[in-house]
Each structure stands twice: as C-alpha cells, then as structure tokens.
Amino acid sequence: MSEAMICSLITESQDLQYIFDILNQVLDNNHVLGSIKDVQTALKEVSLEHGREIQMNLIFEENYLTGFNFSFTNEPTKTTATM
C-alpha cells in the first residue's frame, strides 16, 4: 500500500523568484523545447548552472495530464501551486 505524500507550497519570495528566473532563461535561450521532457531537461541544466536544481512535476489524474508544478529536487514535497 502506498502512502500519500504530504506537500506544502513554496511561499518564500526568493525561492519563487529563483524559479521564475530559471524558467525565463529556459524560455528565452536557444533550448530545443519540442516536448515536456525537453523542458524538464533544460530546467535541470540551467538550474544546476545556478546552483540549485529545480524540477517540473507533472500531475496526472486517471492517466490524463491535468497540470504541473515546480519544486527543488532537495525538497520535492514543497512545490509551487499547480497550474
């Protein structure tokens, strides 16, 4: 039996700003973004260059992608709001 993961929201303004800045760099630079996997890879690469890795988490309900959020890999249970 799997246990439900307890999550909380990232609320620190400097953490949210860091994620925002990394996302902007990924979208503004010459990354090949042909798939969600490409976006996830670019986020990892760019965030590691800046010292704190972020990840894009995909949210599924009944096998359908219903949203996504972001977290730091060292704190996976603390996420942004799901979009």
Summary of the structure (lengths in Angstrom):
residues: 83
radius of gyration: 13.3
end to end distance: 28.3
largest distance: 43.7
contacts: 190
relative contact order: 0.20
helix: 36%
strand: 29%
